[in-house]
C-alpha cells in the first residue's frame, strides 16, 4: 500500500490520533514503525474489549510494521487508575505471573507471533534504584497529574488517591522510552498516559510517539465498558456456543458498534449491517459467526450457529428446551441454574440478567436470590427467546 492508503486503513475505527501529521510523515518516510501496545495482566483471560487494540496492532503488522507488546507485570501491581473512581485493589505477584502467562498465550490468537516483540516491563523496573525513581517522578508535577479527569474528580469528592497511583502514567510512559516506540495504541481512557509517554521520550532525546486512541467497547449491557468484574464481557477463550449466544443476545444498536470495532470485514465494506440491507438478526448472525470462527475455527462456528438455531430460535414455535436435572436434586439457586442450562455464561451474568428483570420462573419475574425448586417450579425464561422446561430425572431402579 502507498503511505496514503496505509493511513486511511489505520485511521479506520480510531477515536483520535495525535499528532496526525506526524503519523502521516512517518509513514511517508518508508521505514517500518515501532508500534507499542501495553496490557496489564490483572485478570486471567482476554475479552473482546481487549481485542480492539490488539486487532489494530495486527493491522500495523499486516502493513509491515513492527509490533511491540508490553506485558505490564510491574504496572499491573499498581493497576491503571484511568477512569477509576477509587483505588484499584492490589493484585498479588503470584496472580500477576499467572495471568501474564495466559495473556502471552492468548494474544497470538490475534497477533502474528513471528512478527511480535513481547517484553515485560519488569525487565527494567525490576532493576530500578531509588535514584531512578526520583529521576522519573521529577518529570511530573502534582498540578499536572490532577488535571486528569479521574484524579480531578476523586480529589474534588475527597476520595483517596494513593501516591503509588501517580506512578502509573510515568511507568507506562517510561515503557515507551525503553522500546523507542513510534506509535502507541490505547483506549480513549488512556489519553493522559500516552501523552506522558510522548513527553518522556522527548525529555530523553527521542522523537515523541504518536498516540492512537481507540474507542472503548461496551459490554453486553450496552452501557458500561466491557469488564470481567462487571460480568458484561465475552472472553476469547469461552466455548464457541457461549460466545455465539452472547453475541446474539446484544441489542441491534450494540451490534452495529461491535461490527465497527470488531469485524475485520468492515475494512472491505463486506460486513452486513443495517445499511447493508440485511435484517438485524441476519447481520448479528454474520458477526457472531465471524468472531467465533476467529477464535475457534470455521467448524466450531458452524456448530455454534446450529446449536443456537436448534436451542433458541425454535422459540418461534414457543417450544421450550427440555432440561433434565440429576435425580434427587434439591432447590437450585437461579443464577447457578441459568449457568447450568447455558442461558448465562457465568453466575455474574445471570445476576445481571436477573437485576434487569429478564428472568422469569413459571411466568413470574424473579430476582437473583430466587431458589428454583424442581417439582414445584418448571418453566425458566430469559427474555423472549430463551425458554426451558426443567424437570428432575427418574432415580434408577434398585437392584
C-alpha positions in Angstrom: 0.0 0.0 0.0 1.0 3.6 -0.5 1.5 5.7 2.7 -1.8 7.4 2.0 -3.6 4.1 1.7 -1.9 2.8 4.9 -3.1 5.9 6.7 -6.6 5.5 5.5 -6.7 1.9 6.7 -5.1 2.6 10.0 -7.3 5.5 10.9 -10.5 3.4 10.4 -12.2 2.9 13.7 -10.0 5.2 15.7 -11.3 7.9 18.1 -8.3 10.3 17.9 -4.7 10.3 16.6 -2.3 13.0 17.8 -0.3 14.5 16.1 -1.9 13.1 12.9 0.6 14.9 10.7 3.5 13.1 12.4 1.9 9.7 11.7 1.5 10.7 8.1 5.1 11.9 7.8 6.4 8.8 9.4 4.5 6.5 7.1 5.8 8.6 4.2 9.3 8.0 5.5 9.0 4.4 4.4 10.8 2.8 7.4 8.8 0.2 9.5 7.3 1.9 12.5 7.7 0.5 16.1 4.1 0.2 17.3 3.6 -0.4 21.1 0.6 -1.7 23.0 0.7 -2.4 26.7 -1.6 -4.8 28.5 -1.7 -5.3 32.3 -2.4 -8.9 33.4 -4.9 -8.1 36.2 -7.3 -10.9 35.2 -6.8 -14.4 33.8 -8.3 -14.0 30.3 -8.6 -11.6 27.5 -12.0 -10.5 26.4 -13.3 -8.8 23.2 -12.8 -5.4 24.7 -9.0 -6.1 24.7 -9.1 -7.2 21.1 -10.0 -3.8 19.7 -6.4 -2.6 20.3 -4.9 -6.0 19.5 -6.7 -6.0 16.2 -5.3 -2.6 15.3 -1.8 -3.8 16.3 -2.3 -6.7 13.9 -3.3 -4.2 11.2 0.1 -2.5 11.6 1.8 -5.9 11.4 0.0 -6.7 8.2 1.3 -3.5 6.7 4.9 -4.4 7.5 5.4 -2.5 10.8 7.0 -3.9 14.0 4.6 -4.8 16.8 5.8 -4.4 20.4 3.6 -5.9 23.1 4.4 -4.9 26.7 3.1 -7.3 29.3 2.9 -4.9 32.3 3.9 -7.3 35.1 5.1 -4.3 37.2 2.4 -1.8 36.2 -0.2 -4.4 37.0 0.9 -4.3 40.6 -0.4 -0.7 40.7 -3.3 -1.0 38.3 -4.2 1.6 35.8 -6.2 4.4 37.6 -7.6 5.6 34.3 -11.4 6.0 34.5 -11.5 4.7 38.1 -13.5 6.3 40.8 -11.5 4.6 43.6 -8.1 3.0 44.1 -7.8 -0.4 42.5 -7.3 -3.4 44.8 -3.8 -4.7 44.6 -3.0 -7.9 42.6 -0.6 -10.3 44.1 2.7 -11.0 42.4 1.8 -14.7 42.0 -1.5 -13.8 40.3 0.2 -11.3 38.0 2.6 -14.0 36.9 -0.2 -16.5 36.4 -2.3 -14.0 34.4 0.7 -12.9 32.4 1.3 -16.4 31.2 -2.3 -16.7 29.9 -2.0 -13.3 28.2 1.1 -14.4 26.4 -0.7 -17.4 25.0 -4.0 -15.7 24.1 -2.7 -12.6 22.3 -1.4 -14.8 19.5 -5.0 -15.7 18.6 -4.8 -12.2 17.0 -1.2 -11.2 16.6 1.4 -12.8 14.3 3.8 -14.5 16.8 6.7 -14.4 14.3 6.4 -10.6 14.0 5.7 -9.6 17.6 8.3 -8.5 20.1 7.0 -9.4 23.6 8.5 -7.6 26.6 7.7 -7.4 30.3 8.3 -4.1 31.9 9.7 -6.0 34.9 12.8 -6.3 32.7 13.6 -2.6 33.5 11.6 -1.7 36.6 12.9 -4.7 38.4 16.4 -3.1 38.1 15.2 0.4 39.3 17.0 2.0 42.2 15.7 5.0 44.3 17.7 7.3 42.1 15.9 6.0 39.0 12.5 6.6 40.7 13.4 10.1 41.7 14.6 10.9 38.2 11.4 9.6 36.7 9.0 11.4 39.0 10.9 14.7 38.5 9.3 14.9 35.1 5.8 15.3 36.5 4.1 17.9 38.8 1.2 17.3 41.1 -0.7 20.1 39.4 -0.5 18.4 36.0 -1.4 15.0 37.5 -4.5 16.5 39.0 -5.5 17.7 35.5 -6.6 14.1 34.8 -10.3 13.9 34.8 -10.4 10.9 37.1 -7.9 12.3 39.6 -9.6 15.7 39.5 -13.0 14.1 40.2 -11.7 12.0 43.1 -9.8 14.9 44.6 -12.8 17.1 44.4 -15.0 14.5 46.0 -12.5 13.8 48.8 -12.0 10.2 47.5 -8.5 9.0 48.5 -5.8 8.8 45.8 -2.8 6.7 46.6 0.6 8.2 45.8 1.5 5.0 44.0 -1.3 5.7 41.5 0.6 8.8 40.4 3.5 6.5 39.3 1.3 4.6 36.8 1.3 7.0 33.9 5.0 7.6 34.4 5.8 3.9 34.3 3.7 3.4 31.2 5.4 6.4 29.6 8.8 5.1 30.5 8.0 1.8 28.7 7.8 3.9 25.5 11.3 5.3 26.2 12.8 1.9 26.7 11.3 0.3 23.5 11.6 3.6 21.5 8.0 3.4 20.2 6.9 5.4 17.2 3.2 4.8 17.8 1.4 3.8 21.0 -2.1 2.3 20.9 -4.6 2.7 23.8 -8.3 3.3 24.6 -9.7 6.8 24.9 -9.3 6.5 28.7 -5.5 6.3 28.0 -5.1 9.8 26.6 -3.2 11.2 29.5 -0.9 8.1 29.8 0.0 8.2 26.1 0.8 11.9 26.3 3.1 11.3 29.2 5.0 8.7 27.2 5.4 11.3 24.4 6.8 13.8 26.8 9.2 11.4 28.5 10.5 10.3 25.1 11.3 13.9 24.1 12.9 14.5 27.5 15.1 11.5 26.7 16.1 13.0 23.3 13.8 10.7 21.3 11.1 11.7 18.9 7.8 11.8 20.7 5.5 8.9 19.9 2.2 9.3 18.0 -0.8 8.4 20.2 -3.5 6.4 18.5 -6.7 6.3 20.7 -9.3 3.7 20.1 -13.0 3.6 21.3 -13.8 1.6 24.4 -16.0 -1.4 23.6 -19.3 -1.5 25.6 -20.1 -4.8 27.3 -23.2 -6.9 26.9 -25.2 -4.4 29.0 -24.7 -1.8 26.2 -23.7 0.9 28.7 -20.5 0.3 30.6 -17.1 -0.6 29.3 -16.6 -4.4 28.8 -15.2 -5.8 32.0 -14.9 -9.1 33.7 -15.6 -7.5 37.1 -18.9 -6.2 35.8 -19.9 -9.6 34.2 -20.7 -8.0 30.9 -17.8 -9.5 28.9 -17.2 -12.1 26.2 -13.9 -13.9 26.8 -12.0 -15.1 23.7 -11.4 -18.5 25.3 -15.1 -19.1 26.2 -16.7 -22.1 24.5 -17.8 -21.4 21.0 -21.5 -21.9 21.8 -21.4 -19.5 24.7 -19.5 -16.9 22.7 -22.0 -17.2 19.8 -25.0 -17.0 22.2 -23.7 -13.9 23.9 -23.1 -12.1 20.6 -26.7 -13.0 19.5 -28.0 -11.5 22.8 -26.7 -8.0 22.2 -29.1 -5.2 21.0 -29.3 -4.2 17.4 -27.7 -0.8 18.3 -24.8 -2.5 20.0 -24.4 -4.9 17.1 -23.6 -2.1 14.8 -21.0 -0.9 17.3 -19.4 -4.4 17.5 -19.3 -4.6 13.7 -17.4 -1.3 13.6 -14.9 -2.2 16.3 -14.5 -6.0 15.9 -15.3 -7.0 12.4 -12.4 -7.4 10.0 -14.8 -7.4 7.1 -15.7 -3.8 7.8 -12.5 -2.8 6.1 -13.7 -4.3 2.8 -17.3 -3.0 3.3 -18.4 -6.6 3.3 -19.8 -6.8 6.8 -23.6 -6.9 6.9 -25.2 -4.0 8.8 -28.5 -2.2 8.7 -27.1 -0.2 5.9 -26.1 -3.3 4.1 -29.7 -4.4 3.5 -29.7 -7.4 5.9 -32.2 -7.8 8.6 -30.6 -7.1 12.0 -30.9 -10.7 13.1 -29.1 -11.9 10.0 -26.4 -9.2 10.4 -25.9 -10.4 14.0 -25.6 -14.0 12.9 -22.9 -13.0 10.4 -21.0 -11.1 13.1 -21.3 -13.9 15.6 -20.1 -16.4 13.1 -17.1 -14.3 12.1 -16.0 -13.7 15.7 -16.4 -17.3 16.8 -14.5 -18.5 13.7 -11.7 -16.1 14.5 -11.1 -17.7 17.9 -12.4 -21.3 17.4 -12.3 -22.0 13.7 -14.9 -22.3 11.0 -16.2 -25.8 12.1 -16.9 -24.7 15.6 -18.6 -21.5 14.4 -20.9 -23.6 12.2 -21.7 -26.0 15.2 -22.3 -23.0 17.4 -24.8 -21.5 14.9 -26.6 -24.8 14.6 -26.7 -25.1 18.4 -28.2 -21.6 18.7 -30.8 -22.3 16.0 -31.8 -25.6 17.5 -32.0 -24.4 21.0 -33.1 -20.8 20.8 -34.7 -20.0 17.5 -37.4 -22.6 17.8 -38.8 -20.1 20.4 -40.7 -19.0 17.3 -42.9 -22.1 17.9 -42.9 -21.3 21.7 -41.3 -24.7 22.2 -39.2 -24.8 25.4 -35.9 -26.6 25.7 -36.2 -29.8 27.8 -33.7 -29.8 30.6 -33.4 -32.7 32.9 -31.6 -32.4 36.3 -30.0 -35.4 38.0 -32.2 -37.4 40.3 -32.5 -36.2 43.9 -31.6 -32.6 43.0 -32.9 -30.2 45.6 -33.5 -26.5 45.2 -31.1 -24.6 43.0 -30.0 -21.0 43.1 -31.5 -19.4 40.0 -28.1 -17.9 38.9 -26.5 -21.3 39.1 -29.4 -22.9 37.2 -29.1 -20.3 34.4 -25.5 -21.2 34.1 -26.1 -24.9 34.1 -28.7 -24.7 31.3 -26.5 -22.3 29.4 -28.8 -19.4 29.5 -25.9 -17.4 31.0 -22.2 -17.9 30.7 -21.5 -17.2 34.3 -23.3 -16.6 37.6 -22.3 -12.9 37.4 -24.0 -12.6 34.0 -27.0 -14.4 35.5 -27.1 -11.8 38.3 -27.1 -9.1 35.7 -30.0 -10.6 33.8 -32.0 -11.0 37.0 -31.3 -7.5 38.1 -32.6 -6.3 34.7 -35.9 -8.1 35.3 -35.2 -10.5 32.4 -35.6 -13.8 34.3 -38.9 -15.4 34.9 -40.0 -18.7 36.5 -43.4 -20.0 35.6 -44.3 -16.6 34.2 -43.3 -14.6 37.2 -40.2 -12.3 37.3 -37.7 -13.4 39.9 -34.6 -11.7 41.4 -31.1 -13.0 41.7 -31.7 -14.6 45.1 -34.6 -16.8 43.9 -34.3 -20.6 44.6 -35.7 -22.9 42.0 -37.4 -26.0 43.5 -37.7 -28.9 41.0 -41.2 -30.4 41.0 -42.7 -27.1 42.4 -41.3 -24.9 39.6 -40.9 -25.8 35.9 -40.6 -23.1 33.3 -37.5 -20.8 33.2 -37.3 -17.9 30.7 -34.7 -15.3 30.0 -36.1 -12.6 27.8 -38.4 -13.6 25.0 -36.2 -16.1 23.2 -34.9 -18.4 25.8 -37.3 -20.8 27.5 -36.6 -24.1 29.3 -38.8 -26.8 30.9 -36.8 -28.1 33.8 -37.5 -31.4 35.3 -35.8 -34.0 37.5 -34.7 -37.3 36.0 -36.0 -40.6 37.5 -33.9 -42.4 40.0 -32.5 -45.7 38.7 -34.4 -48.8 39.8 -32.6 -50.6 42.8 -31.3 -54.0 42.1 
